[in-house]
Each structure stands twice: as C-alpha cells, then as structure tokens.
C-alpha cells in the first residue's frame, strides 16, 4: 500500500509561523503578572489560531492509492480515480466526473507558472515544469491506470470538517461574549 501524497500551495510555512506567534502572545499574556493582557485576548487568540488553521493549513490535495481527497476549508471530498473524467490544475485544482465538478482550493498554480509552463513547452512537456504541472500529470497517470484496471468505481464521499467548524463557532462566541461582558 502506497503512502498518500499531500500537496498544498504555500500556506504551511505561514500557517505554522502564525500559530506559533499567536500561541507565543497568549503565553506571554498568561505569564504577565500586571494583568494588562485583556481577558478577551485569550478567546480571540484561539479564534486566530483556528482561522489560520482553516485558511492556510487545512486545504490540501491528497493523492491516495485509489482516490484523490480534495480537502477544503470546511469539508473534504474523496473522488475515486476511476470516476474522474477530467482534471486541471490552474489557480485551483478542478476535477470533473460524469455527474459534477469538484474544486480543491488547497493546491494550484500561479498565473505566472501557468504562463511559464505554456511558453516553455517542448513537445508535450515544459522545459522546466512547475510543481502544479507535475501534479496534474501524476493525477492524469493515476486516472488512466485506474481506468485500465479492473474493479468497481466506488462512490464519491463527502464529509464536513466538524472539529474546525465547532472550533471556529465556539471561539467566535467566546470572543464576542468576553468582549461584550468586559
């Protein structure tokens, strides 16, 4: 069994840096003895961490053995390779099936990379391809391999990101309550 391959566009470093920074501010506020750190700062910090996680770190494209996972901010969708009819990696990754179109916001190419890949094309392959172009080709190969292999199509699954949704709602309510009561 192959290990799933994860791809995301540029949010990991900024996300980790943001979470560490906010956590550091919360720790300094908790250790400060003068009491100058506002009470509403704690739930606001937790809200900031939740937003950073949801926006920068959660969106990802995961290539599994039999299916691709499109992990967006508030939900995930698993699409079997056999069901995919078309895939494009532009600013976002778009996957089409016979019934619908699905978008993965976690992985894409910049307009500059798209233009560069098109202008440096030698036969079918760019001279110095971007990561987005390489991932699109990898997806194409997996789709073709799945169509030649015998097996059932499987169903497209969907799941809400309940931990993230609950964390955002609770942190928002706690922040508003402490701001209004302070």
Backbone bond lengths (Angstrom), bond angles and torsions (degrees), N, CA, C in turn:
res aa  C-N    CA-C-N  psi(-1)  N-CA   C-N-CA  omega(-1)  CA-C   N-CA-C  phi
1 X - - - 1.446 - - 1.529 109.31 -
2 X 1.329 115.79 128.93 1.456 121.13 -179.30 1.521 110.97 -77.89
3 X 1.316 114.73 148.71 1.450 120.95 174.84 1.534 108.15 -76.55
4 X 1.341 118.54 134.74 1.469 119.83 178.81 1.530 111.25 -60.98
5 X 1.324 115.63 143.03 1.459 121.41 177.85 1.517 108.54 -102.43
6 X 1.335 116.14 129.01 1.464 121.56 -177.79 1.522 109.88 -108.68
7 X 1.326 115.16 136.22 1.459 121.53 177.92 1.524 108.44 -133.72
8 X 1.321 115.70 132.74 1.457 120.63 173.36 1.519 108.23 -143.01
9 X 1.307 115.34 160.67 1.457 119.96 -175.21 1.513 110.32 -104.77
10 X 1.302 116.48 97.26 1.442 123.93 163.08 1.505 121.18 64.13
11 X 1.305 122.33 8.00 1.450 120.25 -177.58 1.504 114.75 -96.87
12 X 1.311 117.89 -11.25 1.459 120.46 -172.91 1.528 112.15 -65.09
13 X 1.317 118.02 -50.56 1.466 120.66 -177.34 1.530 110.92 -63.38
14 X 1.327 116.09 -48.46 1.462 120.02 178.96 1.519 112.18 -63.13
15 X 1.328 116.63 -36.78 1.458 120.93 179.02 1.513 112.48 -65.81
16 X 1.322 116.48 -47.17 1.470 120.33 178.83 1.527 109.82 -63.20
17 X 1.327 116.66 -44.60 1.463 120.82 178.96 1.532 110.90 -60.53
18 X 1.323 117.11 -43.03 1.461 121.03 179.03 1.518 112.36 -64.48
19 X 1.324 117.18 -45.14 1.464 120.53 -179.39 1.521 111.01 -65.09
20 X 1.325 117.69 -42.92 1.470 121.13 178.69 1.530 110.05 -63.73
21 X 1.321 117.25 -40.70 1.467 120.88 179.48 1.522 111.41 -63.65
22 X 1.328 117.13 -48.50 1.469 120.52 -179.66 1.525 110.00 -64.57
23 X 1.331 117.95 -41.93 1.465 120.45 178.08 1.531 110.64 -62.45
24 X 1.319 116.68 -38.99 1.468 120.29 177.04 1.516 112.03 -63.06
25 X 1.324 117.04 -42.99 1.472 120.82 177.92 1.526 110.17 -62.52
26 X 1.336 117.03 -41.74 1.471 120.28 178.57 1.523 111.23 -64.63
27 X 1.320 117.07 -38.89 1.476 119.91 178.46 1.523 111.01 -66.86
28 X 1.312 117.25 -42.68 1.465 120.76 177.74 1.526 110.02 -62.42
29 X 1.329 116.21 -41.75 1.464 119.82 177.64 1.516 112.50 -63.12
30 X 1.327 116.98 -37.77 1.462 120.60 -179.97 1.528 111.32 -71.64
31 X 1.330 116.98 -32.74 1.465 120.69 -178.46 1.524 113.29 -85.36
32 X 1.314 117.08 -13.52 1.455 120.63 -178.44 1.531 109.51 -69.39
33 X 1.318 116.25 128.61 1.467 120.57 -174.15 1.527 113.00 -88.25
34 X 1.324 119.14 -16.80 1.469 120.28 -176.06 1.528 112.54 -76.80
35 X 1.298 118.70 -16.25 1.465 122.09 179.95 1.518 113.43 76.92
36 X 1.320 116.96 19.56 1.464 120.65 -178.73 1.530 112.09 -77.90
37 X 1.317 117.94 -18.08 1.468 120.55 179.32 1.521 108.12 -73.51
38 X 1.333 118.06 124.57 1.467 119.96 -175.69 1.535 111.84 -69.31
39 X 1.309 115.03 148.78 1.468 120.88 -179.36 1.521 110.61 -62.28
40 X 1.333 117.29 -38.26 1.461 120.66 -178.80 1.531 111.79 -68.23
41 X 1.332 117.54 -13.23 1.461 121.11 -179.60 1.525 112.74 -66.25
42 X 1.332 116.76 -30.84 1.472 119.21 -179.32 1.530 112.23 -68.15
43 X 1.337 119.06 -53.78 1.472 116.83 177.20 1.531 112.65 -66.77
44 X 1.329 117.36 -29.50 1.467 119.41 176.41 1.525 110.22 -66.35
45 X 1.327 116.87 -37.78 1.471 120.72 176.41 1.519 111.43 -64.82
46 X 1.329 116.23 -42.63 1.470 120.05 177.45 1.524 109.89 -63.65
47 X 1.329 117.25 -39.44 1.465 120.99 176.36 1.525 110.73 -62.69
48 X 1.320 117.04 -42.73 1.474 120.29 178.40 1.529 110.98 -62.08
49 X 1.319 117.27 -41.57 1.474 120.74 178.12 1.525 110.19 -63.42
50 X 1.330 116.91 -43.27 1.471 120.33 179.76 1.526 110.94 -63.39
51 X 1.335 116.93 -41.16 1.469 120.18 179.34 1.521 110.40 -65.71
52 X 1.322 117.21 -43.55 1.471 120.74 178.25 1.523 109.92 -59.24
53 X 1.326 117.14 -44.52 1.460 120.64 -179.87 1.533 111.07 -61.67
54 X 1.326 115.93 -48.72 1.465 120.64 -174.84 1.530 111.64 -67.16
55 X 1.321 117.52 -40.13 1.458 120.51 -174.17 1.527 112.23 -84.95
56 X 1.317 117.84 -42.54 1.466 119.87 -172.45 1.525 114.92 -99.08
57 X 1.320 117.97 -34.94 1.462 118.77 -169.99 1.523 114.87 -105.17
58 X 1.307 119.05 -29.89 1.464 120.30 -177.04 1.528 114.41 -73.31
59 X 1.334 119.70 -43.41 1.472 118.98 -177.21 1.536 111.78 -61.64
60 X 1.318 115.34 121.70 1.456 121.79 -175.18 1.524 109.41 -153.01
61 X 1.311 115.09 154.47 1.457 122.25 171.47 1.521 106.00 -109.87
62 X 1.327 117.65 121.44 1.463 121.71 -176.69 1.529 108.81 -117.31
63 X 1.331 115.84 118.25 1.462 120.66 177.78 1.518 108.13 -93.51
64 X 1.332 115.54 108.47 1.451 121.01 178.02 1.516 110.69 -92.16
65 X 1.317 115.44 -170.33 1.458 120.28 -178.36 1.525 112.17 -72.32
66 X 1.336 117.09 -41.92 1.473 121.14 -176.39 1.526 113.95 -118.34
67 X 1.333 116.49 -10.03 1.457 119.52 -175.62 1.524 110.43 -149.49
68 X 1.313 114.83 162.16 1.461 121.90 176.20 1.529 107.13 -108.26
69 X 1.326 115.46 136.17 1.457 120.67 177.32 1.522 108.68 -102.95
70 X 1.308 115.99 125.08 1.451 122.72 176.83 1.527 106.54 -102.44
71 X 1.317 116.53 97.16 1.462 121.15 -176.37 1.527 108.59 -96.71
72 X 1.311 116.12 108.63 1.460 122.39 179.06 1.527 109.49 -102.47
73 X 1.330 117.71 -172.23 1.463 120.55 -173.69 1.526 112.85 -62.94
74 X 1.325 118.16 -44.18 1.458 120.45 -173.33 1.526 114.87 -118.10
75 X 1.318 117.64 1.48 1.456 119.72 178.85 1.526 110.23 -158.27
76 X 1.330 114.31 163.49 1.460 121.52 174.93 1.522 108.48 -127.26
77 X 1.322 115.00 149.76 1.455 121.05 177.97 1.524 107.16 -135.36
78 X 1.338 116.69 133.68 1.455 122.68 178.27 1.524 107.69 -110.65
79 X 1.336 116.07 120.11 1.455 121.53 -177.45 1.528 108.05 -117.92
80 X 1.348 118.18 119.71 1.475 120.17 176.82 1.528 110.47 -62.71
81 X 1.322 116.07 142.55 1.466 120.34 179.93 1.525 111.64 -58.24
82 X 1.328 116.93 -34.32 1.461 121.28 -177.62 1.529 110.97 -63.86
83 X 1.324 117.51 -31.06 1.465 121.11 -176.87 1.525 112.97 -81.48
84 X 1.318 118.12 -12.40 1.463 121.48 -174.81 1.525 109.81 -81.30
85 X 1.332 115.42 130.36 1.465 120.35 177.61 1.522 111.98 -102.88
86 X 1.334 117.20 -27.24 1.462 120.56 -178.16 1.527 109.45 -154.19
87 X 1.324 116.21 143.55 1.464 121.45 175.42 1.523 108.93 -136.75
88 X 1.325 116.18 136.53 1.462 121.02 174.43 1.519 108.49 -136.53
89 X 1.323 115.04 139.85 1.454 121.02 175.80 1.517 106.78 -114.88
90 X 1.315 115.70 99.20 1.470 122.55 174.60 1.521 106.51 -111.62
91 X 1.343 119.25 -128.68 1.462 119.71 176.20 1.526 110.65 -65.93
92 X 1.312 116.61 -30.23 1.463 123.58 171.60 1.528 107.58 -130.15
93 X 1.304 116.43 166.10 1.459 120.46 177.22 1.526 108.20 -92.17
94 X 1.328 116.03 127.88 1.455 121.94 -179.87 1.523 108.64 -117.12
95 X 1.315 115.02 128.87 1.466 121.31 179.15 1.519 107.66 -121.57
96 X 1.325 114.96 129.11 1.471 120.68 178.29 1.522 109.28 -111.16
97 X 1.322 113.64 140.59 1.460 121.20 170.72 1.521 106.36 -118.88
98 X 1.316 116.16 -177.63 1.463 119.37 179.10 1.530 111.14 -64.37
99 X 1.331 116.99 -27.72 1.465 120.95 -173.85 1.522 115.01 -101.67
100 X 1.327 118.16 -28.46 1.467 118.96 -170.86 1.524 111.74 -155.87
101 X 1.326 113.74 175.27 1.459 122.29 176.10 1.528 107.20 -120.58
102 X 1.333 116.92 134.75 1.454 122.27 -179.49 1.523 109.07 -123.34
103 X 1.339 115.08 143.07 1.456 120.44 -176.99 1.523 109.15 -120.77
104 X 1.332 115.38 134.65 1.460 122.17 174.14 1.518 107.75 -110.57
105 X 1.317 116.24 111.49 1.460 119.77 -177.67 1.518 112.53 -79.62
106 X 1.315 118.18 -10.36 1.456 121.22 -173.94 1.514 116.10 -80.41
107 X 1.329 117.56 -11.98 1.458 118.56 -178.62 1.514 109.75 -143.80
108 X 1.317 115.58 134.71 1.455 120.96 178.35 1.514 111.00 -169.96
109 X 1.319 114.47 -174.20 1.466 121.40 178.28 1.524 109.02 -121.27
110 X 1.299 115.82 150.65 1.461 119.51 175.46 1.531 108.45 -75.33
111 X 1.310 116.05 161.95 1.473 119.60 177.84 1.528 110.21 -60.25
112 X 1.311 115.49 -36.26 1.466 120.19 179.05 1.531 110.98 -61.70
113 X 1.339 116.78 -45.44 1.465 119.93 178.83 1.522 112.16 -65.90
114 X 1.322 116.79 -36.54 1.467 120.08 178.38 1.527 109.66 -63.48
115 X 1.342 116.75 -47.55 1.470 120.60 178.59 1.520 111.33 -62.49
116 X 1.324 117.08 -42.13 1.462 120.91 -179.42 1.526 111.27 -64.31
117 X 1.328 116.89 -42.64 1.468 120.28 177.94 1.523 111.00 -61.62
118 X 1.330 117.14 -39.11 1.465 120.56 179.97 1.522 112.19 -72.41
119 X 1.323 117.53 -38.12 1.468 119.75 -176.26 1.526 113.19 -77.68
120 X 1.317 118.20 -26.31 1.465 121.22 -177.94 1.519 112.33 -99.24
121 X 1.303 116.72 23.34 1.462 121.28 -176.95 1.525 110.71 -72.07
122 X 1.320 115.05 125.54 1.458 122.40 173.85 1.522 105.16 -116.99
123 X 1.317 116.06 110.71 1.463 122.91 -170.90 1.525 108.03 57.83
124 X 1.327 119.02 -113.65 1.461 121.37 -177.31 1.525 113.06 -99.49
125 X 1.313 118.30 -13.09 1.462 121.60 -173.33 1.529 110.83 -118.61
126 X 1.354 117.35 136.23 1.462 119.04 174.53 1.533 110.39 -65.27
127 X 1.322 116.56 153.43 1.462 121.05 -179.56 1.525 111.16 -63.02
128 X 1.307 118.08 -41.98 1.461 123.30 179.28 1.530 107.50 -132.47
129 X 1.339 117.73 80.83 1.466 120.04 -170.74 1.526 112.96 -69.07
130 X 1.335 114.69 150.25 1.460 120.41 175.24 1.527 109.44 -78.57
131 X 1.317 115.66 164.95 1.465 120.54 177.95 1.523 109.84 -61.58
132 X 1.328 117.11 -38.20 1.467 120.85 178.79 1.515 112.13 -59.76
133 X 1.333 117.35 -41.76 1.460 121.03 178.39 1.526 109.89 -65.32
134 X 1.329 117.22 -41.98 1.467 120.80 -179.98 1.528 111.90 -64.56
135 X 1.331 116.92 -40.84 1.465 120.18 178.23 1.521 110.46 -66.66
136 X 1.335 117.52 -39.59 1.467 120.56 176.93 1.527 110.34 -59.98
137 X 1.327 117.61 -42.72 1.468 121.01 178.39 1.525 111.46 -66.27
138 X 1.326 116.84 -39.00 1.470 120.85 177.62 1.525 110.25 -62.84
139 X 1.329 116.93 -42.14 1.458 121.19 176.51 1.525 111.02 -62.60
140 X 1.332 116.73 -43.58 1.469 121.10 178.33 1.526 110.75 -58.15
141 X 1.335 117.05 -44.77 1.472 120.64 179.86 1.530 111.14 -63.36
142 X 1.319 116.85 -42.01 1.469 119.54 179.78 1.526 111.17 -65.93
143 X 1.317 116.92 -37.05 1.461 120.75 177.51 1.529 109.98 -65.14
144 X 1.333 117.14 -46.09 1.466 120.92 178.31 1.520 111.42 -62.68
145 X 1.329 118.20 -43.25 1.463 121.36 178.16 1.519 111.39 -61.57
146 X 1.335 116.60 -41.01 1.461 120.59 -179.44 1.523 111.29 -67.32
147 X 1.324 117.60 -34.19 1.456 120.11 -179.97 1.519 111.79 -71.32
148 X 1.332 117.83 -28.68 1.465 120.93 178.10 1.524 112.30 -83.90
149 X 1.317 117.42 -23.74 1.463 120.91 179.65 1.522 109.72 -77.40
150 X 1.301 115.31 148.16 1.461 119.76 177.07 1.519 108.48 -84.26
151 X 1.294 116.60 142.56 1.459 121.34 179.16 1.508 110.12 156.01
152 X 1.323 114.38 169.92 1.452 118.22 -178.66 1.521 110.11 -85.40
153 X 1.322 114.42 156.11 1.457 120.94 -175.24 1.520 111.59 -68.13
154 X 1.281 118.64 -41.46 1.458 121.15 -175.25 1.520 109.73 81.92
155 X 1.294 115.81 171.14 1.453 119.03 -176.98 1.518 111.30 -108.96
156 X 1.307 115.37 156.42 1.458 121.53 176.16 1.527 106.70 -83.54
157 X 1.317 115.62 122.11 1.465 120.47 -177.45 1.523 110.34 -103.50
158 X 1.321 114.54 154.82 1.465 121.71 -179.26 1.524 108.39 -139.12
159 X 1.321 117.29 138.83 1.462 121.09 176.64 1.524 109.37 -144.79
160 X 1.316 115.30 137.35 1.468 120.86 176.36 1.522 109.09 -79.09
161 X 1.311 116.64 150.44 1.464 122.91 178.67 1.532 108.19 -89.06
162 X 1.324 116.30 71.86 1.452 121.08 -174.21 1.526 114.00 -60.40
163 X 1.320 121.29 -41.04 1.474 118.67 178.66 1.534 112.08 -58.51
164 X 1.325 116.77 -41.92 1.460 120.67 179.70 1.524 111.47 -68.42
165 X 1.328 116.93 -42.17 1.459 120.99 -179.96 1.527 110.42 -63.72
166 X 1.333 116.45 -46.03 1.472 120.46 179.66 1.526 110.49 -64.21
167 X 1.321 117.55 -42.68 1.469 120.20 179.34 1.522 111.33 -60.24
168 X 1.328 117.45 -43.37 1.461 120.49 178.89 1.528 112.01 -64.79
169 X 1.315 117.02 -44.13 1.466 120.53 -178.94 1.524 110.74 -65.41
170 X 1.322 117.14 -47.47 1.470 120.69 -178.30 1.533 110.59 -64.12
171 X 1.327 116.98 -43.94 1.467 119.90 -179.88 1.530 111.16 -66.42
172 X 1.315 117.83 -36.82 1.463 120.79 177.86 1.522 111.00 -66.12
173 X 1.326 116.65 -47.26 1.471 120.77 179.12 1.520 110.25 -62.61
174 X 1.328 117.75 -43.40 1.476 120.92 179.61 1.524 111.09 -63.74
175 X 1.322 117.11 -40.50 1.468 120.17 179.00 1.527 110.57 -64.93
176 X 1.323 116.48 -47.15 1.471 119.41 179.27 1.523 111.41 -62.84
177 X 1.323 117.01 -40.70 1.470 120.16 -179.61 1.520 110.95 -64.61
178 X 1.322 117.72 -44.00 1.469 118.94 -178.70 1.527 111.93 -71.34
179 X 1.340 117.54 -32.34 1.471 119.99 177.12 1.533 109.64 -67.77
180 X 1.322 116.63 -44.42 1.463 120.40 -177.55 1.532 112.53 -72.16
181 X 1.303 117.76 -30.56 1.478 121.38 -178.57 1.524 112.61 -89.57
182 X 1.323 117.57 -13.18 1.473 118.83 -177.45 1.498 112.14 -81.52
